[in-house]
Amino acid sequence: MFPEGFKIIRHLHHHESHKSPRTHTQSGTVKNVQTSDNRKIKVVRRVLDVNQQMAERNRQMFHENGVFVLNIMSSPGSGKTTTLEKTLERIMSNIKCAVIVGDICTTNDADRLARSGAPVVQINTDEFGGDCHLAAHVIEKAANGIDLEAIECLIVENVGNLVCPAEFDIGEDLRVVILSVTEGEDKPLKYPLMFRECDAAILNKIDLLPYLDYDSEAAVQNILQVHPGIPVFELSAKTEEGFKPWIQWLTAQVRSNRNH
């Protein structure tokens, strides 16, 4: 059991962990290294390879402790935190959870999620302007502040971004992307890697559909065009309409992890 009134157990700044070779200035770009003979060497592949090695180390650590890890990603303002609040309310009685929250600045989201009683670690990436994603080495550092033997599910709320987080394995079991109806129906086509790399998608804020000129069917079809067969949950984190299938799916994934 976790203590009553459990609050944020650790607040990390990116510089507290050994700095990854990838910084915010490298995100979405190819950094060029000038050699003595003026040749330019692309290093992005090396950076991703190093991150992958760290991610596999994380995955082994989580596996040894029987922890299912879910990486939740989206653009800013899609309703990630509200979705997680409502999710934790529904599953915490049966599944012991902890949360890692990634943001450039503030502990606002972590403060909200800590009210669930789950241990929460906040990571702020504000050094050098703020990394646009969480990398494996940062997750490793944050996980050291959590009693992994006491939990069954670790949920990572990644930094709000539809580009960089999709490129970085953090050692998770599954990935979920959240798209809200206040965004364009064509987001999956504009950012295909994110939707292709995720194992499930949530179309959030459906309570706003009567007030918007938004084609939810087109949005779902665009998701399926990029990733055929992916489960898509249409729901409202505010009213909890459509929440049951999402909770059933997530609970089944955690239980499946228990049985392995």
Secondary structure by P-SEA (a helix, b strand, c coil): ccccccccccccccccccccccccccccbbbbbbcccccccccaaaaaaaaaaaaaaaaaaaaaabbbbbbbbbccccaaaaaaaaaaacccccccbbbbbbbcccaaaaaaaaccccbbbbbbcccccccccccaaaaaaaaaacccccccbbbbbccccccccccccccccbbbbbbccccccccccccaaaaaaccccccccccccccccccaaaaaaaaaaaccccccccccccccccaaaaaaaaaaaaaaaaac
